[in-house]
Amino acid sequence: MLISCVALPRKSDRPVIVDCFADWCEPCKRLSPLLEAAAAATPGVKFVKLNTDVEENIAAQLQIKQLPTLLAIFNGRLLEAPL
């Protein structure tokens, strides 16, 4: 299950995939069911959603330039390259 986030997870006992999206983004809407299925099939990975229109400060801090963007966090560290 995808959950909304208002802050990036700083510590997690499992890898985290962050789906950066906006409600107006058509490709984001098409990607969402695939991520829901991946979340259901991969209990060892935490999936979260970040609405870039709502959380503009976090999106700017992460330098999100296009949507959709997927980020990976492992051991509390953001991996360097967006997925």
C-alpha positions as CSV (number, residue, x, y, z in Angstrom):
1,M,0.0,0.0,0.0
2,L,1.3,3.5,-0.9
3,I,1.1,6.0,1.9
4,S,1.4,9.8,1.7
5,C,4.4,11.4,3.3
6,V,4.9,14.9,4.5
7,A,8.6,14.3,5.3
8,L,11.1,11.9,3.9
9,P,11.7,8.9,6.2
10,R,15.0,9.4,8.1
11,K,15.2,5.9,9.4
12,S,13.5,2.8,8.2
13,D,14.2,-0.9,8.8
14,R,13.7,-1.5,5.0
15,P,14.3,0.3,1.7
16,V,12.0,3.1,0.8
17,I,10.7,4.1,-2.7
18,V,9.4,7.6,-2.9
19,D,6.9,8.4,-5.7
20,C,7.1,12.1,-6.4
21,F,3.8,13.1,-8.2
22,A,1.2,15.8,-8.8
23,D,-2.5,15.4,-9.2
24,W,-2.4,17.0,-12.6
25,C,0.3,14.7,-13.9
26,E,-1.1,12.1,-16.4
27,P,2.0,9.9,-16.4
28,C,1.9,9.9,-12.6
29,K,-1.7,8.7,-12.7
30,R,-0.7,5.8,-15.1
31,L,2.3,4.9,-12.9
32,S,0.3,4.8,-9.6
33,P,-1.4,1.4,-10.2
34,L,1.9,-0.2,-11.0
35,L,3.4,1.1,-7.8
36,E,0.4,0.0,-5.8
37,A,0.9,-3.5,-7.3
38,A,4.7,-3.4,-6.5
39,A,4.0,-2.3,-3.0
40,A,1.6,-5.2,-2.5
41,A,4.0,-7.7,-4.0
42,T,7.1,-6.4,-2.1
43,P,6.5,-6.3,1.6
44,G,10.2,-5.8,2.3
45,V,10.1,-2.4,0.6
46,K,8.2,0.6,1.9
47,F,6.5,2.7,-0.8
48,V,5.5,6.3,-0.1
49,K,3.9,9.1,-2.2
50,L,5.1,12.7,-2.2
51,N,2.7,15.2,-3.7
52,T,5.1,17.9,-5.1
53,D,2.4,20.5,-5.2
54,V,1.5,20.1,-1.6
55,E,5.1,19.5,-0.3
56,E,6.8,22.2,-2.5
57,N,9.7,22.7,0.0
58,I,10.6,19.0,0.0
59,A,10.4,18.8,-3.8
60,A,12.6,21.9,-4.1
61,Q,15.1,20.5,-1.6
62,L,15.2,17.3,-3.6
63,Q,15.5,19.2,-6.9
64,I,12.6,17.5,-8.5
65,K,12.5,18.8,-12.0
66,Q,10.1,16.5,-13.8
67,L,7.3,14.1,-12.9
68,P,6.9,11.4,-12.2
69,T,10.1,10.9,-10.3
70,L,11.0,7.9,-8.2
71,L,13.6,8.1,-5.4
72,A,15.2,5.4,-3.4
73,I,16.2,5.7,0.3
74,F,18.3,3.0,1.9
75,N,19.6,3.0,5.4
76,G,18.3,6.6,5.8
77,R,20.3,7.9,2.8
78,L,18.9,9.1,-0.5
79,L,20.5,7.3,-3.3
80,E,22.3,9.8,-5.7
81,A,20.4,9.2,-8.9
82,P,16.6,9.3,-9.3
83,L,15.2,6.0,-10.6
